[in-house]
Amino acid sequence: MGTTARPNPRRSTRTARRVPINMAVKYQGRDLVRTVNTVNISKQGLRVQTNLVLHPGQAVYAMPTKANTPSGYCRVVWASEREAGLEFMN
């Protein structure tokens, strides 16, 4: 029996890339800027490691600390204890 390739359900290819970025977020009623690390980057968004408690639908702003790193307004798509998926809104 041959194997059948499964289609990739993702909208774009993710590139594993660990770089620090600054992330502006409203957290517990305060405006904060924290440095977080990316896990991967795509045309549509970022996966980041953070110790902040983020919630799906929350707005954040990603600001690069290095050249060739995407930036802009994002929406939290999913969040766990240590990571979050951010979708670019611009």
VEXLO-226169 format. One record per residue: residue number from 1; x, y, z of N, C-alpha, C in turn; residue in one letter. Coordinates in steps of 0.001 Angstrom, whole numbers. Atoms other than C-alpha are relative to their C-alpha. Layout:
REM residues N
  seq      n.X      n.Y      n.Z     ca.X     ca.Y     ca.Z      c.X      c.Y      c.Z  type
  NUM        X        Y        Z        X        Y        Z        X        Y        Z     A
...
//
This chain:
REM residues 90
  seq      n.X      n.Y      n.Z     ca.X     ca.Y     ca.Z      c.X      c.Y      c.Z  type
    1      825    -1182        0        0        0        0      871     1248        0     M
    2     -734    -1260       61     1256     3472     -888     -503      956     1060     G
    3      428    -1016     -955     1130     6406     1427     -543     1193     -761     T
    4      610    -1177      602     -997     9384      631      458     1225      764     T
    5     -429    -1244     -645      400    12821     1336    -1219      771      465     A
    6     1101     -805     -523    -1861    14848     3556      257     1460     -332     R
    7     -186    -1422      307    -2459    18441     2522      361      770     1262     P
    8     -379     -853    -1114     -923    21104     4742    -1154      969      281     N
    9     1146     -865     -300    -3854    22829     6517      384     1438      316     P
   10     -446    -1352     -346    -1751    25898     7297     -101      928    -1207     R
   11      133     -984     1074    -2269    29076     5279     1342      403     -588     R
   12    -1328     -343      505     1462    29742     4979     1061     -796      750     S
   13    -1104      740     -583     4783    28113     5708      566      747     1192     T
   14     -635     -581    -1173     6265    28697     9119     1501     -243      -74     R
   15    -1448      111      -41     9959    29340     9510      432       57     1459     T
   16     -513       -7    -1370    11589    28357    12787     1032     1116      106     A
   17     -901    -1149     -141    13268    31537    13924     -125      534     1409     R
   18        5     -443    -1393    14194    32384    17480      723     1341       90     R
   19     -554    -1346     -147    14687    36138    17800     -805      750     1057     V
   20      748     -805     -967    13772    38574    20563     -766     1102     -717     P
   21      790    -1137      474    11005    41069    19826     -606      675     1221     I
   22      736     -687    -1054     9316    43684    21964    -1477     -129     -304     N
   23     1441      155      168     5610    43174    22521     -694      959      969     M
   24      776     -926     -822     3329    45962    23756    -1371     -610      225     A
   25     1266      639     -354      245    44722    25585     -599      713     1208     V
   26      688     -482    -1200    -2355    45945    28043     -150    -1218      905     K
   27      -44     1154     -906    -1884    43658    31043     -394      447     1399     Y
   28      525     -326    -1320    -3850    43858    34289     -208     1513      156     Q
   29      345    -1409      -32    -4963    47396    33420     1154      955     -268     G
   30    -1167     -846      250    -1454    48651    32610      538     -262    -1399     R
   31     -678      166     1282      357    49251    29334     1420     -472      279     D
   32    -1327      572     -214     3473    47066    29255      701     -246    -1326     L
   33     -818      447     1119     6296    46452    26825      946    -1038      570     V
   34     -838     1105     -453     8036    43110    27295      759     -579    -1185     R
   35     -758      715     1014    10746    41343    25356     -388    -1464       79     T
   36      359     1414      103     9611    37910    24191      830     -598    -1137     V
   37     -722      674     1085    11200    35321    21889     -975     -628     -969     N
   38      810      697      990     9695    34148    18645      419    -1463      -25     T
   39     -269     1418      213     9446    30395    18046       14     -257    -1494     V
   40       42       61     1462     8398    30624    14417     -735     1221     -542     N
   41      557    -1179      664     7333    33269    11927     -591     -432    -1338     I
   42      603      223     1314     4989    33189     8922     -472     1347     -540     S
   43      545    -1233      574     3435    35766     6616    -1185      506      810     K
   44     1206     -377     -737      298    35727     8780      227      282     1477     Q
   45     -162     -233    -1424     1832    35815    12253     1257     -575      605     G
   46    -1137      429     -802     4184    34726    14981     -457     -971     1085     L
   47      182      795    -1208     4436    32079    17651     1071      492      953     R
   48     -951     -584     -946     6076    33555    20766      -19     -749     1322     V
   49      -94      493    -1369     7284    32387    24159     -143     1204      913     Q
   50      222    -1110     -926     6064    34601    26992     -503     -536     1328     T
   51      553      369    -1300     5288    34424    30688    -1216      849      347     N
   52     1221     -786     -196     2444    36945    30318    -1221     -874     -262     L
   53     1261      704      239    -1090    35604    30550     -738      746    -1100     V
   54      691     -591     1144    -2626    36315    27139    -1277     -770     -272     L
   55     1299      612      269    -6165    35590    25962     -359      123    -1477     H
   56      436      -92     1402    -7563    34778    22501     -859     1247     -218     P
   57      718    -1226      330    -8842    37961    20866      681     1255      508     G
   58     -713    -1145     -558    -6523    40227    22859      891      640    -1058     Q
   59     -851     -732      943    -4698    42924    20868     1378      225      611     A
   60    -1383     -276     -404     -897    43258    21071      694      675    -1175     V
   61     -783     -607     1069     1734    45130    19093     1395     -594       47     Y
   62    -1324      606      101     4871    43318    17933      958     1000     -620     A
   63    -1009     -950      471     7967    45494    17525     1330     -727     -113     M
   64    -1250      744      174    11136    44003    16054     1170      663      716     P
   65    -1249     -507     -561    14490    44331    17756     1144     -236     -981     T
   66     -994      282     1030    16359    43080    14662     -616      242    -1375     K
   67      474     -209     1371    16113    43773    10937     -639    -1276     -548     A
   68      670     1105      691    13931    41558     8741     -900     -839      903     N
   69      977      659     -859    11547    40677    11551    -1308      754     -140     T
   70     1272     -706      205     7879    41448    10872     -499      671     1274     P
   71      554     -719    -1139     6055    43886    13096    -1405      469     -338     S
   72     1317     -570      212     2611    45345    13558     -996     -430     1051     G
   73     1079      382     -905     -695    45004    15328     -358    -1458     -222     Y
   74      329     1429       47    -1605    41413    16166    -1194     -283      898     C
   75     1084      529     -829    -4480    39464    17628      482    -1342      527     R
   76     -340     1298     -578    -3865    36575    20021    -1025    -1011     -506     V
   77      884     1028      545    -5301    33489    18294     -156    -1149     1003     V
   78       21     1045    -1024    -4389    30917    20950     1090      317     1013     W
   79     -998     -229    -1042    -2445    30941    24211       41    -1193      936     A
   80     -195     1023    -1023     -994    28390    26608      811      635     1128     S
   81     -734     -557    -1137     1034    28778    29801     1257      762     -407     E
   82    -1294     -590      355     4276    29670    28013       99      502    -1444     R
   83      -58     -396     1412     3428    30326    24340    -1325      593     -441     E
   84     1219     -565      578      960    32237    22202      181      113    -1506     A
   85       23     -191     1434       15    32384    18538     -610     1358     -311     G
   86      443    -1357      336     -308    35922    17140     -231      100    -1495     L
   87      332     -213     1406    -2001    36834    13851      113     1484     -299     E
   88     -122    -1397      400    -1028    40057    12074    -1358      535     -459     F
   89     1269     -635      362    -3950    42454    11653      171     1045    -1092     M
   90     -219    -1052      995    -2343    44912     9197      453     -583    -1310     N
//
